Amino acid sequence: MARSAPRTDTYTARYRKAAHRARVALRRSAVDYFRGDGSDWIALAGLFLTIPAIMLATIATPVWCAPEALVLPIVAGGLLLRPASLLGLYAASAAALIIESAALGPYTEGAARVTPGTVLVVAACGLFGLLIAQFRARVGVPWRRGGTMLFDLRERIRTQSALPPLPKGWHREMALRPAGGQSFSGDFVVAARTNGGRTLEAVLTDVSGKGMDAGSRALLLSGAFGGLVGSLPPHGFLPAANAYLLRQDWDEGFATSIHLVLDLESGDYELLSAGHLPALQLHAGSGRWEEKAADGPLLGVYDGAEFHPVKGTLRPGDVLMLFTDGLVEAADRDIAEGIDRLTGEADRYVTAGFRGAAWHLIEACAKDVNDDRALLLISRDA
C-alpha cells in the first residue's frame, strides 16, 4: 500500500507564507507612500512611536534630551503627514509635554524643565508644520514627489529641445543657460526632420520673463510648438503659434520666435521671425557675417499677424547662428554691440571648426548675465 506524501502545510510553512505576505504588503505600502499614492499610516505610526521614546528620554536625562526635542517629530510630521493625521500627532505631543511637566516638576525649581518658552517653541513648530501640510494638500503634490516632478519637467524641456541628427556633412548643436543658474528657462528649441527627412525645421523661442517665472509657460509652449512643427506647412507655423498664445489669455503672454526651414540637400533655407533677433550667417568665401532679419510681430500680441520670410543658402563651410536676446543684450551695451562681440568671439572658431562652440560662445559673451541665454548653431562642412 503506497504511503501518502508528507504534509507540507506545517505550522512553519504557514508562518513563512504569512511573513512573506506581510513583507510584500509592507513593501507595497511603502512604495505607494513615497510615490505619493498611498496612505501615510506608516509615517504616522513611526512618528507616534518616537514621541513616547523622546518623552521617556527627557524624563530620564533632561539635560541631554531637552523637552524641546518634541519639535523633531512635529517638524517631520509637517513634511510627511496629511493635515488630519498631523492633528493626532500634535495631540500626542501635547500629552507628552504635560507628562514631562508633571514628572520634572515646576520650571521655577531648576533648569531642564518644561517652561512657557518650551510650550511656545513646540506650538510655533506645530503651526509651521500644519501650514506646510495644508499647502501640500492644496497643491496635491507630496513633498517627497515635488522634487521628482520638477526634475521630470526640466528633463522634458531638455528632451523636447533635443535636435534631430543631421546627414553627413552637417553639424548642429544647441546650448541653453537659464538665468541665475536655475534649472528652468524661458528659452527653448523644438525641431523636426520633415519632408521625408530632407528638411530640417527648427524653432527657437524666447518666452517673456526669465528663469522659474517663464519656465512653466515655456514647458507648455514647447509641447504645443513641438506638435505644430512638421504638422503644418512651414508658413503656417507662426500664425498657428500666434493664435495659440492669444487663446491662453496670459497677463504676460507674448513671446519671440524664429523659425528655420532648411533644405539639407541644397542648403537653401527660409527664416520666419516673430519679433525675434536676426540670425547670423558666416559666409565661408568672404569670412564675413551677415545678419538675416525677417519681418514679423511678437507672438501673442494681436490676431491676424503676418510673417514674411527671408531666404538664404548655406554653402560648404557656412555657419548659421540663431540666438536669444540674453546672449547679446545687457544693461551696459545695446544689441548691436552684443552682436559685434558675438561675431568677434565666433571668428575664433572659423579655422578650427564650430564643433563644441555653442556653449563656449555663451560663456565668452554672456557668462554673468541675469537672463536666459540660448544659441542654436548649424554648420555645413567644407
N, C-alpha and C positions, 0 to 999 in steps of 0.2 A: 504494500500500500504506500503510495507516494506521500512524502511529507509536504505539508503546506509551507510556503515561503515565509521566512521570518518577518514578523510585523515591523514595518519601518516607521509607522506613525507613533513613535515613542514620545515620552514627555520631552526629551532633549530635542528631537526633531521639531516638535511643535513650538518649543521655546525659541529655537533658531529661526523658524519661519516668522513668528510674531516679532522677534527682534529685528529681522530683516525688513518686515513691513513698516515697523516703527521708524527705522532709519530712512527708508525711502520716503515716507510721509514727511519726516522732519526735513530732509534734504529738499524735497519739492516745495515745502512751505518757505524754507529759507531762500530758495532761488526766486520764487514768486515775490517774496517780500523785497529783496534787493533789486528786483526788476520794477518794483512799484505796482505789482498786480495783486499781491496777497494781503492778508491781514497782518496787523502789527502786534499780534499776541506774543510772538517770540521776544521781540524787543521789550514789550511791556512786562512780561514775566521776568526777564533778566534784570530790568531796572528795579522792579519790585523787590527782588532778592538783594540788591545792593543796599537798599535803604536800611533794613534791619542790621546788615553787616556793618554799615557805617555807624549806625546808632550804637551798637554794642562796642565798637572800637572807640567811639567818643567817650562812652561812659567808663571804659576801662583805662584809657590813656588820653585824657582830654588835651594834654599838652601837645601830643604828636598828631592826634586826629581831632581837629577843632570842630565845633558844631557847624561851622560854615561849610564843612565838607559835603553837606547835603546838597549844595548847589551843583555838584558834579552830575548826579543822576537827573537833576532838573534840567540842566543845560542839554545833556544828551537826549532827554525826552523831547525837548523842543525841536531837535533835529530829526528824531526818529519816529515820533508818535503822532497820531492824529489828535485833534483838539479834545475829543471826547475821552480818549484814553489818557491824555495828559492831565485832565482834571482828577482822575483817580490817582495818578502818581502824585499830584500835589497834595491830595488829602492824606496819603500815606506819609509824605514828607512832613506835613504839619503835625501829624500824630507823633512822628519820631522826634520832632522838636519839643513837643510837650513832655514826652517821656524823658528826654535828655535833661530838660529844665528841672523836672521833679527829682531825677536821680542825682544831678550835680549840685543842686541847691541854688539859692538866690545868687544872682550875679554880684550882689554887694559884698559877698563873703570871700571873694577871691577871683583870680583870673581863670581863664579857660572854662567859662560858663556861658550859658545862653543869655545874651544881652539883648536889649532892644535893637542894637545895631545888627546883631546876627539875624534877627527876625526881618529887619528891613532889607538886608542883603539877599536873603533867601527869597523874600517876596518879590524884590526887583528882578532877580534872575528868573523867577517863575513867570512874571508878567512879560519879560522879554521873550522867553521861550514860547509862551502862548501866542504872542504876536507873530512869531516866526511860523508856528504851526498853522495859524489861521491864514497866513499869506500863502503857504504851500497848499493848503486845502482849497483856497480860492483859485489859485493858478492851475491846480490839478496835476502838478509835476512834483513828485517827491524829491527831496534834496539829493538823494543818492542817485537819481536819474537826471537831475538837472545838468550836471557837468557832462554826462554822456550825451544828452540831447544837443547841447551846444557844440560839442566836438563833432557830432554827426552832421549838424548843419554846416559847420565850417568845411568838413570834408566834402559835402555835397556841392558847395560852391566851387571848391577846387576841382572836383571831378567834372562839373559842368564847364569849367574854364579850360579843360584839357584840350589841346589842339590835336586834330587827327593827323596820322602820319602822311607825309607827302612822298611823291615818287622820287626816284633817284634824280639828283641834280637840283633839288630844292631843300632848303633848310628853314625851319620855323622854330621859334621859341617865345615863351611868354614869361614875364617877370611881374610879380604883383607884390606891393608892400603897403600894408594898411597904415593908417595914421597912428602915431603914438605907440607903435609896437603891438597893437591889438591883433586879435585873430580874425576880425571881421572887417570887410572893406566894402565901400560903395562902388568900387570899380570891378568890373568883371568882363569876361570874354565868353562868347558862345561861338562855336564853329562847327562846320559840317562839310563833308565832301558830297557834292550833288552832281547831277548830270552824268550819272554813271561813273563818278569818281574823277571826272575831268575838271570839274570846277571846285574851287575852294571858296566857301563863303564864311567870313569871319566878321563878328560884330563886337566892337569894343564900346562899352557903355560906362558912363560916369553918372551915378545917381547923386542927386542933390544931398548935401550933408557929407559926413565922413565917419569912418570907424563904426562903432556899435550903433550909432543913430541911423546910419544908412544901410547897415548890414542886413536887417530884416527885409527892407524893400529890395535890396539887391538880390537876396535869395528868391523872393517872389518873381522879380523881373527876369532873372536868369533862367528860371524854369519856363516862364512864358515865352521868352525870346528863343530859348532853345527849341521849343516846339514850333515856333514860326519859321525859323531858319530852315530852308530846304523844303518847307511845306508850301511856300508861296513863291511866285516869281520874284526875282531879285528886287525889281522896282516896287513890289507890293509889300515888302517887309516893313520899312519905316512908316508908311501910312497905317498899317495894321498895329504896329507898336505904339504909335501915337494915339490911336483910338483906344487901345488897351489902357494906357496911362490915364486918359481922360475918364474912362469908366471907373477907375479907382477912387477918384474924387479926393485925393490926398491934399492936406493943407500945404505940404511941401513935396509936391509930386512930380516935379519936372526932372528931366534927365537929358544928357547929351549922348549922342551915339554916332559912330562912324561904321559904315557897312562896306566891307571889301568883297568884291566879286572877282576872283582871279581865275583865268583860264590857264591851267597847269601845262598845257601843251604849247600854246603860242606865247604865253607870258602877258597877254593883253588883260587889262583889268579895268574895273569901274569902281569909283568911290562915291558913296552917297553919304551925306552928312546931315545930322540933325543938331545944329548948333555946336558941333564939335570942332576941336582944333584941327588944322590941316595936317595931312600926313607929310612925311618927308621921304623923298626918293633920292638915292645916290645913283648917279649915272657913272658907271664904271669907265666909260670912254673919256669923259671930261674930268672925273673926280670931284664933281660939284653936286651939292644937294639942291633939290628943287622942292618947293612947297606945292602940295597938291590939295587945293582947297575947293571943296564942293559947297553948294548953296542949299541951305535948309534951316528951318526954325527949330527951336528946342522941342523935345518930345513932351507932351502933356500940357501944352500951353493953350492951343486953340485947335478946333476941328477943321478939317479940310486943308491941312498944311500940304505943301508941295515940296518935293525934294529933287533937286536937279543934280545929275551925276557929273563927275569929271573923269576923263579917261586917260589911260596911260599904258605903258608897256614895260615890263621887266625883262631886260635883255640879260644875257650871261654876264655875271659879275655885279649886277644891280642889287640894290637893297631897298626895302620899303619898311618904314617905321611908323606905327600908329601908337599914340600915347595919350595920356590924360593930362589935365592942366596941372596936377600936383607935381609933375615932373619938371615943368618949365616955368611955373608961376610962383612967385614968392613976394613977401611984403617989401623986400628991398630991391626988387627988379621987376620989370614988366615981362610980358610973354615973349616979345621979340628978343630980348637979351637972353632969356632962358632957352629959346630955340637955338640961338647962336652958340650958347655954351654946350647944348646937347650935340649939335653937329660937330663942334670942335672936339669933344670927347670921342665921338663916334669915328672921327678921322683916324684915331689911333689904331682902329681895328681894320682899316682898309687893306693893309698889307697882309696881316696875319689871318684875316678872316673873322667873321662875326659869330662864330660858334662860342656860346657861353658869354656873349657880350651884354645881353639884356640886363641881367642882374648887376653887372659891374657898372653899366651906364646909370642905373638908378642910384647906386652907391656914390658915383662920382658927381652927379648933377643935383641930387635931392636927397642926401642922406639924412639930414636932420629936419626936414620939412614936416610940419604937423598937418599933413594932408595925405589922402590916399594917392598912391602912385602906381601906374601900370604902363607897361611897354610891351607891345607886340612887334616882333621883328621877323620879317620874311626876306630871305635872300635866295638868289639864283646863282648856282655855282658857275664859275667862269669856264 
